[in-house]
Amino acid sequence: MKQLLLSAAFGLLATATFAQPNAKPVGGNGPMITVNKDSHDYGTIKQGANGTCEFTVTNTGDQPLIITNCQGSCGCTVPKCEKEPIKPGQTSTITVKYDTNRVGPINKSVTISSNATNAPSKIVTIKGTVEASTAATTPSSPMKEQSPMAPVEKM
């Protein structure tokens, strides 16, 4: 009797777990986020160069997608995202500005928080290297200017 009950319980559990893995929830799939790229590579850029890049977000779901927050991993990475709902099939742009006055490798992330059913928290990255500009690395040597009224040495 125990074996029969155990077998029946296992059968029900297996059926419930594996039945219809691709079935959509009742009422549709909700808002879904798709981003045109997971990462932006600046390559090697000069210090002080334009550190702006864009990510395009598409709502591939069947209900409005609402981006609630865009957060950079540090103060040198500042994202801007639209807070207006994105209708199904529509797109929005997230602009990310990196402070290129910081010399060295770039490896930062931006977390996009939304009501998406497929990825409520989507992370995109930026990478590259900021190369010091020659003006910033060469110390300026101030030339000594003599005043026209400077004293003259007597011989």
ZAGU-614751 format. One record per residue: residue number from 1; residue in three letters; x, y, z of N, C-alpha, C in turn. Coordinates in nm, 2 decimals. Example, Ala and Ser with C-alpha at 12.3 -4.5 7.8 and 13.67 -1.06 7.14 Angstrom:
<recs>
1 / ALA / 1.32 / -0.57 / 0.78 / 1.23 / -0.45 / 0.78 / 1.32 / -0.33 / 0.78
2 / SER / 1.28 / -0.22 / 0.71 / 1.37 / -0.11 / 0.71 / 1.29 / 0.00 / 0.79
</recs>
This chain:
<recs>
1 / MET / 0.08 / -0.12 / 0.00 / 0.00 / 0.00 / 0.00 / 0.09 / 0.13 / 0.00
2 / LYS / 0.19 / 0.12 / 0.08 / 0.28 / 0.24 / 0.09 / 0.35 / 0.26 / -0.05
3 / GLN / 0.38 / 0.15 / -0.12 / 0.45 / 0.17 / -0.25 / 0.35 / 0.23 / -0.35
4 / LEU / 0.22 / 0.19 / -0.34 / 0.12 / 0.24 / -0.43 / 0.10 / 0.39 / -0.41
5 / LEU / 0.09 / 0.43 / -0.29 / 0.07 / 0.57 / -0.25 / 0.20 / 0.66 / -0.29
6 / LEU / 0.31 / 0.60 / -0.27 / 0.44 / 0.67 / -0.30 / 0.45 / 0.68 / -0.45
7 / SER / 0.42 / 0.58 / -0.53 / 0.42 / 0.58 / -0.67 / 0.32 / 0.69 / -0.73
8 / ALA / 0.20 / 0.69 / -0.67 / 0.10 / 0.78 / -0.72 / 0.14 / 0.93 / -0.69
9 / ALA / 0.20 / 0.95 / -0.57 / 0.24 / 1.08 / -0.53 / 0.36 / 1.13 / -0.63
10 / PHE / 0.45 / 1.04 / -0.65 / 0.56 / 1.07 / -0.74 / 0.51 / 1.10 / -0.88
11 / GLY / 0.42 / 1.02 / -0.93 / 0.36 / 1.04 / -1.06 / 0.29 / 1.18 / -1.07
12 / LEU / 0.22 / 1.22 / -0.97 / 0.15 / 1.35 / -0.98 / 0.25 / 1.46 / -0.97
13 / LEU / 0.36 / 1.45 / -0.89 / 0.46 / 1.55 / -0.89 / 0.53 / 1.56 / -1.02
14 / ALA / 0.57 / 1.45 / -1.08 / 0.63 / 1.45 / -1.21 / 0.55 / 1.52 / -1.32
15 / THR / 0.42 / 1.48 / -1.32 / 0.33 / 1.54 / -1.42 / 0.31 / 1.69 / -1.40
16 / ALA / 0.30 / 1.73 / -1.28 / 0.28 / 1.88 / -1.25 / 0.41 / 1.95 / -1.28
17 / THR / 0.53 / 1.89 / -1.26 / 0.65 / 1.96 / -1.28 / 0.69 / 1.97 / -1.43
18 / PHE / 0.66 / 1.87 / -1.51 / 0.71 / 1.86 / -1.64 / 0.60 / 1.89 / -1.75
19 / ALA / 0.48 / 1.90 / -1.71 / 0.37 / 1.92 / -1.80 / 0.37 / 2.07 / -1.86
20 / GLN / 0.36 / 2.08 / -1.99 / 0.35 / 2.20 / -2.06 / 0.46 / 2.31 / -2.02
21 / PRO / 0.59 / 2.28 / -2.04 / 0.69 / 2.37 / -2.00 / 0.68 / 2.51 / -2.08
22 / ASN / 0.63 / 2.51 / -2.20 / 0.63 / 2.63 / -2.27 / 0.49 / 2.70 / -2.27
23 / ALA / 0.40 / 2.66 / -2.18 / 0.27 / 2.72 / -2.18 / 0.28 / 2.86 / -2.13
24 / LYS / 0.20 / 2.95 / -2.19 / 0.19 / 3.09 / -2.15 / 0.10 / 3.10 / -2.03
25 / PRO / 0.13 / 3.19 / -1.94 / 0.04 / 3.21 / -1.82 / -0.10 / 3.26 / -1.88
26 / VAL / -0.20 / 3.24 / -1.80 / -0.33 / 3.29 / -1.84 / -0.33 / 3.44 / -1.85
27 / GLY / -0.38 / 3.49 / -1.96 / -0.39 / 3.64 / -1.98 / -0.27 / 3.69 / -2.06
28 / GLY / -0.18 / 3.61 / -2.11 / -0.06 / 3.65 / -2.19 / 0.07 / 3.64 / -2.11
29 / ASN / 0.17 / 3.70 / -2.18 / 0.30 / 3.68 / -2.11 / 0.34 / 3.81 / -2.04
30 / GLY / 0.26 / 3.91 / -2.03 / 0.30 / 4.03 / -1.96 / 0.40 / 4.12 / -2.03
31 / PRO / 0.45 / 4.22 / -1.96 / 0.56 / 4.30 / -2.02 / 0.69 / 4.22 / -2.02
32 / MET / 0.76 / 4.23 / -2.13 / 0.89 / 4.16 / -2.14 / 0.99 / 4.26 / -2.20
33 / ILE / 1.12 / 4.25 / -2.15 / 1.22 / 4.34 / -2.19 / 1.32 / 4.27 / -2.27
34 / THR / 1.36 / 4.34 / -2.38 / 1.47 / 4.29 / -2.47 / 1.56 / 4.41 / -2.49
35 / VAL / 1.69 / 4.39 / -2.48 / 1.79 / 4.50 / -2.50 / 1.87 / 4.47 / -2.62
36 / ASN / 1.90 / 4.57 / -2.71 / 1.96 / 4.54 / -2.84 / 2.10 / 4.49 / -2.82
37 / LYS / 2.17 / 4.51 / -2.70 / 2.30 / 4.46 / -2.68 / 2.32 / 4.45 / -2.53
38 / ASP / 2.40 / 4.35 / -2.49 / 2.43 / 4.33 / -2.35 / 2.54 / 4.41 / -2.30
39 / SER / 2.63 / 4.46 / -2.39 / 2.75 / 4.53 / -2.36 / 2.78 / 4.63 / -2.47
40 / HIS / 2.84 / 4.74 / -2.42 / 2.90 / 4.84 / -2.52 / 3.05 / 4.85 / -2.50
41 / ASP / 3.12 / 4.84 / -2.60 / 3.27 / 4.84 / -2.59 / 3.32 / 4.97 / -2.65
42 / TYR / 3.37 / 5.06 / -2.57 / 3.42 / 5.19 / -2.62 / 3.56 / 5.17 / -2.70
43 / GLY / 3.62 / 5.05 / -2.68 / 3.75 / 5.03 / -2.73 / 3.85 / 5.12 / -2.65
44 / THR / 3.95 / 5.18 / -2.72 / 4.04 / 5.27 / -2.65 / 4.00 / 5.41 / -2.69
45 / ILE / 3.97 / 5.49 / -2.59 / 3.93 / 5.63 / -2.62 / 4.02 / 5.73 / -2.54
46 / LYS / 4.03 / 5.85 / -2.58 / 4.11 / 5.95 / -2.52 / 4.04 / 6.01 / -2.39
47 / GLN / 4.13 / 6.05 / -2.30 / 4.08 / 6.11 / -2.18 / 4.00 / 6.24 / -2.22
48 / GLY / 3.88 / 6.26 / -2.16 / 3.80 / 6.37 / -2.19 / 3.71 / 6.35 / -2.32
49 / ALA / 3.72 / 6.24 / -2.38 / 3.64 / 6.21 / -2.50 / 3.49 / 6.19 / -2.46
50 / ASN / 3.40 / 6.19 / -2.56 / 3.26 / 6.17 / -2.54 / 3.24 / 6.03 / -2.49
51 / GLY / 3.19 / 6.01 / -2.36 / 3.17 / 5.88 / -2.31 / 3.03 / 5.84 / -2.31
52 / THR / 2.95 / 5.88 / -2.40 / 2.81 / 5.85 / -2.41 / 2.78 / 5.73 / -2.50
53 / CYS / 2.70 / 5.64 / -2.46 / 2.65 / 5.53 / -2.55 / 2.50 / 5.51 / -2.52
54 / GLU / 2.44 / 5.43 / -2.61 / 2.30 / 5.41 / -2.59 / 2.26 / 5.26 / -2.60
55 / PHE / 2.16 / 5.22 / -2.53 / 2.11 / 5.09 / -2.53 / 1.96 / 5.11 / -2.57
56 / THR / 1.91 / 5.02 / -2.66 / 1.77 / 5.03 / -2.70 / 1.69 / 4.92 / -2.64
57 / VAL / 1.59 / 4.96 / -2.57 / 1.50 / 4.86 / -2.49 / 1.37 / 4.84 / -2.58
58 / THR / 1.33 / 4.72 / -2.60 / 1.21 / 4.69 / -2.67 / 1.12 / 4.61 / -2.58
59 / ASN / 0.99 / 4.64 / -2.58 / 0.89 / 4.57 / -2.50 / 0.84 / 4.46 / -2.60
60 / THR / 0.88 / 4.33 / -2.57 / 0.84 / 4.22 / -2.66 / 0.73 / 4.15 / -2.59
61 / GLY / 0.67 / 4.20 / -2.49 / 0.55 / 4.14 / -2.43 / 0.42 / 4.19 / -2.48
62 / ASP / 0.31 / 4.17 / -2.41 / 0.18 / 4.21 / -2.45 / 0.11 / 4.31 / -2.35
63 / GLN / 0.19 / 4.36 / -2.26 / 0.14 / 4.46 / -2.17 / 0.25 / 4.57 / -2.15
64 / PRO / 0.21 / 4.69 / -2.11 / 0.31 / 4.80 / -2.10 / 0.43 / 4.76 / -2.01
65 / LEU / 0.55 / 4.80 / -2.06 / 0.67 / 4.78 / -1.98 / 0.70 / 4.91 / -1.91
66 / ILE / 0.73 / 4.90 / -1.78 / 0.76 / 5.02 / -1.70 / 0.90 / 5.01 / -1.64
67 / ILE / 0.99 / 5.09 / -1.69 / 1.12 / 5.09 / -1.63 / 1.12 / 5.18 / -1.50
68 / THR / 1.14 / 5.12 / -1.39 / 1.13 / 5.19 / -1.26 / 1.26 / 5.26 / -1.22
69 / ASN / 1.37 / 5.21 / -1.26 / 1.50 / 5.26 / -1.22 / 1.61 / 5.22 / -1.31
70 / CYS / 1.71 / 5.30 / -1.33 / 1.83 / 5.27 / -1.40 / 1.94 / 5.32 / -1.31
71 / GLN / 2.03 / 5.22 / -1.27 / 2.14 / 5.25 / -1.17 / 2.27 / 5.21 / -1.22
72 / GLY / 2.37 / 5.31 / -1.22 / 2.51 / 5.27 / -1.26 / 2.58 / 5.21 / -1.14
73 / SER / 2.68 / 5.14 / -1.17 / 2.76 / 5.07 / -1.06 / 2.84 / 5.16 / -0.98
74 / CYS / 2.87 / 5.28 / -1.03 / 2.94 / 5.38 / -0.95 / 2.90 / 5.52 / -1.00
75 / GLY / 2.95 / 5.62 / -0.94 / 2.92 / 5.76 / -0.97 / 2.98 / 5.80 / -1.11
76 / CYS / 3.07 / 5.73 / -1.16 / 3.13 / 5.77 / -1.29 / 3.05 / 5.72 / -1.41
77 / THR / 2.94 / 5.64 / -1.38 / 2.86 / 5.58 / -1.48 / 2.71 / 5.63 / -1.46
78 / VAL / 2.66 / 5.72 / -1.54 / 2.53 / 5.78 / -1.51 / 2.44 / 5.74 / -1.63
79 / PRO / 2.34 / 5.66 / -1.60 / 2.24 / 5.62 / -1.70 / 2.12 / 5.72 / -1.69
80 / LYS / 2.05 / 5.74 / -1.80 / 1.92 / 5.81 / -1.81 / 1.82 / 5.72 / -1.88
81 / CYS / 1.71 / 5.70 / -1.82 / 1.61 / 5.62 / -1.88 / 1.47 / 5.69 / -1.87
82 / GLU / 1.39 / 5.66 / -1.97 / 1.25 / 5.72 / -1.98 / 1.17 / 5.64 / -1.87
83 / LYS / 1.08 / 5.71 / -1.80 / 0.99 / 5.65 / -1.71 / 0.85 / 5.63 / -1.76
84 / GLU / 0.83 / 5.68 / -1.89 / 0.70 / 5.65 / -1.95 / 0.68 / 5.51 / -1.98
85 / PRO / 0.56 / 5.45 / -1.97 / 0.54 / 5.31 / -2.01 / 0.57 / 5.29 / -2.15
86 / ILE / 0.64 / 5.17 / -2.18 / 0.67 / 5.14 / -2.32 / 0.56 / 5.04 / -2.37
87 / LYS / 0.49 / 5.07 / -2.47 / 0.38 / 4.99 / -2.52 / 0.44 / 4.86 / -2.58
88 / PRO / 0.36 / 4.76 / -2.59 / 0.41 / 4.64 / -2.66 / 0.45 / 4.67 / -2.80
89 / GLY / 0.57 / 4.62 / -2.83 / 0.63 / 4.64 / -2.97 / 0.71 / 4.77 / -2.98
90 / GLN / 0.70 / 4.86 / -2.88 / 0.76 / 4.99 / -2.89 / 0.90 / 4.98 / -2.82
91 / THR / 0.98 / 5.09 / -2.85 / 1.12 / 5.09 / -2.79 / 1.14 / 5.22 / -2.71
92 / SER / 1.25 / 5.22 / -2.64 / 1.29 / 5.33 / -2.56 / 1.44 / 5.33 / -2.56
93 / THR / 1.50 / 5.44 / -2.53 / 1.65 / 5.45 / -2.53 / 1.70 / 5.48 / -2.39
94 / ILE / 1.80 / 5.40 / -2.35 / 1.87 / 5.43 / -2.23 / 2.01 / 5.49 / -2.26
95 / THR / 2.04 / 5.61 / -2.22 / 2.16 / 5.67 / -2.25 / 2.25 / 5.66 / -2.13
96 / VAL / 2.38 / 5.62 / -2.15 / 2.47 / 5.60 / -2.04 / 2.59 / 5.69 / -2.07
97 / LYS / 2.63 / 5.77 / -1.97 / 2.74 / 5.86 / -1.98 / 2.85 / 5.82 / -1.88
98 / TYR / 2.97 / 5.79 / -1.94 / 3.08 / 5.75 / -1.86 / 3.18 / 5.87 / -1.85
99 / ASP / 3.23 / 5.89 / -1.73 / 3.32 / 6.00 / -1.70 / 3.46 / 5.97 / -1.76
100 / THR / 3.49 / 6.01 / -1.88 / 3.62 / 5.98 / -1.94 / 3.74 / 6.06 / -1.89
101 / ASN / 3.72 / 6.13 / -1.78 / 3.84 / 6.20 / -1.72 / 3.91 / 6.10 / -1.63
102 / ARG / 3.85 / 5.98 / -1.61 / 3.91 / 5.88 / -1.53 / 3.99 / 5.79 / -1.62
103 / VAL / 4.13 / 5.79 / -1.61 / 4.21 / 5.72 / -1.70 / 4.22 / 5.57 / -1.65
104 / GLY / 4.22 / 5.48 / -1.75 / 4.24 / 5.34 / -1.72 / 4.13 / 5.25 / -1.78
105 / PRO / 4.12 / 5.13 / -1.74 / 4.02 / 5.04 / -1.79 / 3.88 / 5.07 / -1.74
106 / ILE / 3.78 / 5.05 / -1.83 / 3.64 / 5.07 / -1.80 / 3.58 / 4.93 / -1.79
107 / ASN / 3.51 / 4.90 / -1.68 / 3.43 / 4.78 / -1.67 / 3.32 / 4.80 / -1.57
108 / LYS / 3.21 / 4.86 / -1.62 / 3.10 / 4.91 / -1.53 / 2.97 / 4.85 / -1.58
109 / SER / 2.88 / 4.85 / -1.49 / 2.74 / 4.79 / -1.52 / 2.63 / 4.89 / -1.49
110 / VAL / 2.52 / 4.87 / -1.56 / 2.40 / 4.95 / -1.54 / 2.29 / 4.85 / -1.51
111 / THR / 2.22 / 4.86 / -1.40 / 2.10 / 4.77 / -1.37 / 1.98 / 4.84 / -1.41
112 / ILE / 1.90 / 4.78 / -1.50 / 1.77 / 4.83 / -1.54 / 1.66 / 4.75 / -1.47
113 / SER / 1.59 / 4.82 / -1.38 / 1.48 / 4.76 / -1.30 / 1.34 / 4.79 / -1.37
114 / SER / 1.26 / 4.69 / -1.38 / 1.13 / 4.71 / -1.45 / 1.03 / 4.61 / -1.40
115 / ASN / 0.91 / 4.62 / -1.46 / 0.80 / 4.52 / -1.43 / 0.81 / 4.40 / -1.53
116 / ALA / 0.92 / 4.38 / -1.60 / 0.92 / 4.28 / -1.70 / 0.91 / 4.14 / -1.63
117 / THR / 0.83 / 4.05 / -1.69 / 0.82 / 3.92 / -1.64 / 0.94 / 3.83 / -1.67
118 / ASN / 1.01 / 3.86 / -1.78 / 1.13 / 3.77 / -1.81 / 1.26 / 3.82 / -1.74
119 / ALA / 1.27 / 3.94 / -1.71 / 1.39 / 3.99 / -1.64 / 1.36 / 4.12 / -1.57
120 / PRO / 1.31 / 4.11 / -1.45 / 1.27 / 4.23 / -1.37 / 1.40 / 4.32 / -1.34
121 / SER / 1.51 / 4.26 / -1.34 / 1.64 / 4.33 / -1.32 / 1.74 / 4.29 / -1.43
122 / LYS / 1.75 / 4.37 / -1.53 / 1.84 / 4.34 / -1.64 / 1.97 / 4.42 / -1.63
123 / ILE / 2.08 / 4.36 / -1.64 / 2.21 / 4.42 / -1.63 / 2.28 / 4.43 / -1.77
124 / VAL / 2.33 / 4.55 / -1.80 / 2.41 / 4.57 / -1.92 / 2.54 / 4.63 / -1.88
125 / THR / 2.64 / 4.62 / -1.96 / 2.78 / 4.66 / -1.92 / 2.84 / 4.75 / -2.02
126 / ILE / 2.93 / 4.83 / -1.97 / 3.02 / 4.91 / -2.06 / 3.16 / 4.87 / -2.03
127 / LYS / 3.25 / 4.88 / -2.14 / 3.39 / 4.84 / -2.12 / 3.47 / 4.92 / -2.21
128 / GLY / 3.60 / 4.91 / -2.19 / 3.70 / 4.98 / -2.28 / 3.81 / 5.03 / -2.20
129 / THR / 3.89 / 5.12 / -2.25 / 4.00 / 5.18 / -2.19 / 4.01 / 5.33 / -2.22
130 / VAL / 4.03 / 5.41 / -2.11 / 4.05 / 5.55 / -2.13 / 4.20 / 5.58 / -2.13
131 / GLU / 4.25 / 5.63 / -2.24 / 4.39 / 5.66 / -2.25 / 4.42 / 5.80 / -2.22
132 / ALA / 4.52 / 5.83 / -2.14 / 4.56 / 5.96 / -2.10 / 4.59 / 6.05 / -2.22
133 / SER / 4.54 / 6.16 / -2.23 / 4.57 / 6.25 / -2.34 / 4.71 / 6.31 / -2.32
134 / THR / 4.77 / 6.34 / -2.43 / 4.91 / 6.39 / -2.42 / 4.92 / 6.52 / -2.35
135 / ALA / 4.81 / 6.60 / -2.36 / 4.81 / 6.73 / -2.29 / 4.81 / 6.71 / -2.14
136 / ALA / 4.74 / 6.60 / -2.10 / 4.72 / 6.57 / -1.95 / 4.85 / 6.51 / -1.90
137 / THR / 4.93 / 6.44 / -1.98 / 5.05 / 6.37 / -1.93 / 5.17 / 6.45 / -1.94
138 / THR / 5.18 / 6.55 / -2.03 / 5.30 / 6.64 / -2.04 / 5.28 / 6.76 / -1.95
139 / PRO / 5.37 / 6.77 / -1.85 / 5.35 / 6.88 / -1.76 / 5.39 / 7.01 / -1.84
140 / SER / 5.32 / 7.11 / -1.82 / 5.35 / 7.24 / -1.89 / 5.47 / 7.30 / -1.82
141 / SER / 5.56 / 7.35 / -1.90 / 5.68 / 7.41 / -1.84 / 5.66 / 7.56 / -1.86
142 / PRO / 5.63 / 7.63 / -1.76 / 5.61 / 7.78 / -1.78 / 5.74 / 7.84 / -1.81
143 / MET / 5.74 / 7.92 / -1.92 / 5.86 / 7.99 / -1.96 / 5.88 / 8.11 / -1.87
144 / LYS / 6.00 / 8.14 / -1.83 / 6.02 / 8.26 / -1.75 / 6.03 / 8.38 / -1.84
145 / GLU / 5.93 / 8.46 / -1.82 / 5.93 / 8.58 / -1.90 / 6.00 / 8.69 / -1.82
146 / GLN / 6.08 / 8.76 / -1.89 / 6.15 / 8.87 / -1.82 / 6.07 / 9.00 / -1.85
147 / SER / 6.06 / 9.07 / -1.74 / 5.99 / 9.20 / -1.75 / 6.08 / 9.29 / -1.83
148 / PRO / 6.02 / 9.38 / -1.91 / 6.10 / 9.48 / -1.99 / 6.17 / 9.57 / -1.89
149 / MET / 6.12 / 9.57 / -1.77 / 6.18 / 9.66 / -1.67 / 6.27 / 9.59 / -1.57
150 / ALA / 6.31 / 9.47 / -1.61 / 6.40 / 9.39 / -1.52 / 6.53 / 9.45 / -1.51
151 / PRO / 6.59 / 9.44 / -1.39 / 6.72 / 9.51 / -1.37 / 6.83 / 9.44 / -1.45
152 / VAL / 6.92 / 9.51 / -1.50 / 7.03 / 9.46 / -1.58 / 7.16 / 9.45 / -1.49
153 / GLU / 7.22 / 9.33 / -1.50 / 7.35 / 9.32 / -1.42 / 7.46 / 9.40 / -1.47
154 / LYS / 7.53 / 9.46 / -1.38 / 7.64 / 9.55 / -1.42 / 7.77 / 9.46 / -1.43
155 / MET / 7.85 / 9.49 / -1.52 / 7.98 / 9.41 / -1.53 / 8.09 / 9.48 / -1.47
</recs>
